[in-house]
Amino acid sequence: MIRLFAAVNGEVLSGLGGSTTPTYTRIHFLLSELGRHPDVEIRSIRFGQRPRTGLFSLLYNAAARTVAAARSARLIVKDRPLVFFAYPHSMTAVQYRMLFLLCTALQIPTAVDIHDTIEQAHAVGSGTFAVSRRFEAFCMKHATVLIATSQPMWEHTRNKYGISGRQAIIAPNAFDEAFTQRYPGRYTGSNGRFNVCYIGGISRNRGVDLLVDACSVLHERHPCLRLTLLGPYGPGVPPETRERIERSDFIARKEIPREAVPSSLADVDLFVMPYNPHEPYLNYLSPIKIYEYIGTAKPILCTKCASLLDIAEEGGIAYVDYDAGEMMEAIERFIVDPGLRKSASEHLLKSRMQHTWSERAERVYQGIRSSLPGTG
């Protein structure tokens, strides 16, 4: 029997609600699918949080987290389950950092699911990270079970913190069954339409500026082209790129709840994943967006980040260098060649069921059983 306690707000396990962050998506679906096993029991503590609109809300939220952490500590000490931490999400609150220290001191087993490391803040963010480098090292060295979203991410973490003689469970991100329900068959386009889509934050090194440049030129040649950006602005976006997006008559940007993503992609003809592979950290990532693209079985254009090169059968994803001109040429090939789009979709249909949350949860389940005595 695997008894697991999730050191997250239990609201995430019950549903995504209005969340716009992919972090909640991974926590929700990975643990929900893991809980389908008859010999897995998952518990958590729910607590309410208010929008951070003032001092009262901040105090209320801190108090709610403190009460939830105290209740969690009591359950953990009493039952000694495997305690699951999403990193860095769980550790952004001091109350849950204290829970990890408690587990370590009492030798209660812990599982740390590594979504990102401290380099993420410098690669695509503002440079600030909610967890210190020292505490990150402590987590990686003292976790009983480590889960990584890609082999490059694990190798980077292992080498960085000198973690020898251990292996991590490799469980990349995935897509949920809503995608196959919404898109059960091969993609078919419509005459006179070509919609390009990018999902995710718009910040430094994500390549959205190159994508906007490429599509701006192509729109002059192919007026049918439209570009949709589904995500918020972040640090490092060139001012001219932001102004071009907001003033454009063919580019639309909006933010949508995560649960609305599958139904929002019906008119997309090409997805683009334009991350900068020259930024070392971006070669370790396993972004949820690339798997949700796969879940639609629609054509995908992707830059050559190391962790993304082998995730689909040959022909399912087109790869390009991090260059606006090459990106433009590749997008134009998809515009003028419906057969290329059809072929890409057929390849993705054959391989996409390898990338479901059910498959990822099975990896974690088997990894836990082999790592912890008494669960195999």
N, C-alpha and C positions, 0 to 999 in steps of 0.2 A: 504493500500500500504506500502510495506517495501522498503525504500530507503536506500541502504547500500553503504558505501564508504570503499574500501579495502585499508588499510594503508600498502601496499606492492608495490613492483615494478609491474606495470600492465602487464609487459611482462609474468609474471608467469601465469596470467589468460588466455593468448592466447595459451600457450603450454609449454611443458616441455623443448623443445630444447635439448641441450646437458647436462642438469642438471643430476648430480649423487646423489643428496640429497633427501631423502624421505620427508623432510620438504616441498619442492616445490610440491611434489606429493600430499600431503594433501591439501595444499592451493588451488592448481589448481582444483582438482576434487571436493572438498567440495563446493567451491564457484561456480564452473561451474554447478553442479547439483542443487544447491540452486537457481541459476539464471534461471533455467527452469520453475520455478513457474511464472505464468503470472502476479502476483501481487508483484514480486520482481524485483527491479532495482538495478544493481550493477555497480558502477563506480570505476575507479582507474586512476592513472597517470603512464604512461610508461616513462622510462628513460633508456638510454644506460649506460652500465658499461663495462669498459675495463679489460682485465686480469691484475692482480696486479703484474706487472713486473718491476716497477720502480717508482720513485718519481712523474713523470708526470702522470702516470696512477692513482696513489693514489689521486693526486690533482684533476684530471679530475673527478674521481668517486665521491669525496666529493662534488665538485661543482654541479654535476648532481643531487645528492641526495638533496642538499640544494635547488636547483631550484624546484625540484619535490615536496619537502615538503612545500615550499612557495605556490606553486599552489594548493596543497592539502589543506592547511590552508584556503586559500581564498574560495575554494568550500565548505569546512566544515562549516565555519562561515556563509556563504550565505545560504546554504540549510539545515543545521542542520540534516544530515542523521544519521543513526546508523553507527558508525565508527568501522570497524573490524580490530583488531590487532592479528597477529599470534605471540604467545609468546613462546620462546624469540625472534624469527626471526625478527619481526618488530622492536623490541626494541634494537637491536644490533647497530643501527645507532642513534646518538644523535639527529638528526633531527626528527626522528619519536618518540623518547621519549618526545621531546618538543611538538609534536602534541598531545600526550596523555595528557600532562599537560594542554595544551590549551583546549582540550575537557572537562577535569575535571573542570577547572576554569569557563568555560562558560556553564556548565551543559548540554553539548551535549552528547547524549547517546553513550556508547562504548560497544563493545563485545570483550572480550579477550579469544582467543582460546589457551588453555594451552597445548603445545606439551611436554615441559619439564620444570623442575624447576632447581634452582641453584645446587641441590644435584647431578644432572646428571654429572656435571663436575668432581665431586669427585668419582662417582661410576664407570664411564667408560671412563672419559676423562683425561685431563692434570691437573685438579684442578682449572683452571681459567675459569671464566664465563663472558660473555659479559655484563651482567646486575648485578648491585649491589643487595645485599640482601635487602637493604632499598627500592630501587626502585621496586623490585619484590613485596614486601609487599604492597607498595603503589598501584601498578597495581591491585593486587588481591582484595584489600579492596575498591577500588574506581570504578572498572569496573561495568557498568550497568548490563551486561549479562556476565556470565562466562560459558565457554564450556570446559569440561574435557574429556580426552580420555578414562578414566575408572573410575568406582566408587571408587576403592582404591586411585587413584590419587586425586580425589576430596576430599575424607575424609582426606587424608594426608594434602592437602593444606588448607582446612578449619580449621583443628586443629592447624596447624603450625602458621597460621596468625590470629587465633581467629575470623574467619568469622562466625558470628552467625545469625540465622534467614534467611538464604538464601539457595537456591538450585542452582546447576549448571545443565546445559544441558549435559547429558552424551552421547558423540558421539565418539565411538572408531574409530580407523582407519579402512580401508576397502580395497577392490580391485576394479579395474575398469573393464568395460565390455570387454576390450581386452583379458582378461583371459578366460572368458566364450566363446568368439569367437574362441580363439585358442585351448581351451580344452573343447569342448562341451559335451563329454561323459566320461564314466568310464575309468580310467587308465588301460592300458594293457602294461605289461613289455615285454622285449625281452630276449630270452634265451642267456646265456653267458654274460649278462650285468647287472651291479648293480652300479648305479651312485648316490652318496650322494651329497647333495648341501646345503650350508649355504649362505644366503644373508646378507650383512651388514658389519659394521666396525669390524675390528679385533683388539680388545683392551682388557684391563683388565676387568674381571668379565663377559665377554660375552661367556666364555666357549669354545672358539675355540681351546684352548690348550688341553682340555679334548677330544674334538672331534677328533683332530689330533692324540692324543695318542690311542684312541679307534680304529680308522680306520687303523692306522699303524699295530696294532696287527692283525686285521681282514684281512688285505690285504695279510698277510702271509698264512692265511687259505683259503681265497677266492680271488685269483688273479684277478677276474673280477671286484672287487671293485675299484671305482674311486671316488675321493673327489674333488668337485669344490667349491672354495670360491670366492664369488662375492662381493668384497669390499676392501677398503684401510686398510693399517696398521694404528694403533693408539697407544696411550700410553699404557704401561703396558704389552705388549706382551713379554713373556719370550724369550730371545735370542735364546735358543735352539729350541723353537717352530718355530720361524721365519726361522731359518736355515733349519729345517726339511722340512718346506713347500717349500722353494726355491730350495732345492736339490732333492726333491722327484720326482720319475718317475711316481707316480700315483696321486699326488695332483697338481691341477692347480689353480692359483689365478689370477684374473683379475678384472678390474673395467669397468663397462659398463654404458651408459646413462640410466636413469630411463625409458625412453620410449622403450628401447630395452629389458627390463626385461622379458615381457611375451614370446617373441619369443626365448629367450635364455634358456628356461627351458624344451624344448621338450624331451630331453633324460634323464631327472631326474627320479629316481625311489624312492627316499626318501629325504624329506626335514628335516632339523634338526634345532631346536631352543634351543640352549644349555645355556641360560643365568643362572647366578648364583643366586638362590633364597636366599642365605645367605646374600647377599648385599641387605639391606632393600629397597633401591630405586627401584631395578629391579622388585619388587613385585607390583609396581604401574603402570608399563608401558603398553602401547598398541602398540607394534611395527608393522609398516606396513607390515613387512616381513611375519608375521604369517598369516595375512589375504590374502596376495598374494599367500602364500603356499596353503591356503584353496581354493583360486580361481582356482587353477589348478586341484583340486580334486585328488591330489596325496597323498600318505601316508606321515604322519608327526610324528616326534618324538620331544617331547618338555619336558623341565625340569619343575619342579612344582612351577613356579612363580604364586603368588596368583591371579594376574589379568588375567592369561591365562588358568586357570583351567576349566572354564565353557563356553568357547567360541564355542565349537562344540558339537554335539550330542555324547553320549557315543559310543566309538568305532571308531570315526573319527580321533582322535588324541591319540597317545600312550604317556603316561607321565612317566618320570623316575626321580630318585633323581639325584642330582648334583654329579655324581660319574662316573669316566671313565669306571670302570668295569661294572656297571649296564648299562651304555650307550652302551658299546660294546655288551653286551648280547642282548639288545633290538634290535640293528641294525642287529645282526646275525639272530634273529628270522625273521626279514623282508627279509633277504637274502634267507633263506632256505624255507620260507613258502609263495609261491605266493598267496595262499588263504587269508592269513592275509592282504596282500597288496590290494587284490581285495575288501575285506570286508571294509577296511579303506576308500578306494576310494568311495565305494557305500554310506557309511555314510556321507561323505563330500558332495557328489552330492546332497543329500537330504537337507542339511542344509546351503549350501554355499550362497544361494541367500538372506540370512539374513544379509550378511556382505558386501553389495555393497555400493558404495558411494551414490547411490540414496537413500538407506535406511537411511544412516547417515545424508544426507542433509534434509530429511524429519523430522528427530528428531530436527535438528537445527531450521528448519522453524517453526515447531509447538512450540518449546520452545521460540523463539523470539515473536511469536504472543501472547503467554500467558504472556510474561514478560513486553512488552511495550504497554502502552495505545495507542489506535488508530490503532493498527495493527491486532487486533483479529477480 
